[in-house]
Amino acid sequence: MTVHLEIPESIARSLRIPAPEMAPRLRTELAVALYSQGLLSFGKASELADVSRYSFAELLAHREIPRHYTEEELAQDLGYARGQ
């Protein structure tokens, strides 16, 4: 499923973000907000922000947002490390 979000022109102008940067910046802000609220996993949030996991981790650290690390993520990381 793809979701399209319409932002009223008056709000878009108020953001003071250059037009070419608006969509990626809003995706990043949404990803950070959803991740920090526990509504989106780290991997999916980095995917939404369209950045690598490393870059997303740096962004969270810069904003002093703690990393949520679940048992499921640990299992995924261990499986990856074991080549599974």
C-alpha positions, -999 to +999 in steps of 0.1 A: +000+000+000+012+035-008-001+065+012+000+100-003-002+129+021-014+163+010+000+192+028-019+225+024+001+251+004-001+276+034+017+250+056+042+241+029+052+278+025+054+282+063+079+254+066+106+275+049+122+244+033+133+247-003+109+228-026+134+202-038+142+193-002+106+192+011+096+156+003+128+140+016+129+162+047+093+155+056+099+117+051+129+120+075+109+139+101+080+115+099+104+085+102+121+100+133+088+109+149+073+075+143+104+057+155+107+078+187+071+070+196+077+033+191+053+032+161+079+021+135+109-002+138+144+011+133+148-007+100+114+005+086+121+041+099+154+042+081+137+028+050+110+055+052+137+082+056+155+066+026+188+065+044+211+037+055+207+023+089+240+038+099+229+073+088+196+069+106+214+059+138+236+089+135+206+111+130+189+097+161+221+101+181+225+137+170+189+144+182+195+125+214+167+100+206+174+067+223+177+036+202+150+010+208+165-024+205+140-053+208+146-090+212+133-094+176+159-070+163+186-089+183+174-122+168+176-106+133+210-093+139+223-126+153+207-144+123+225-120+099+258-124+118+254-162+114+247-159+077+211-170+080 
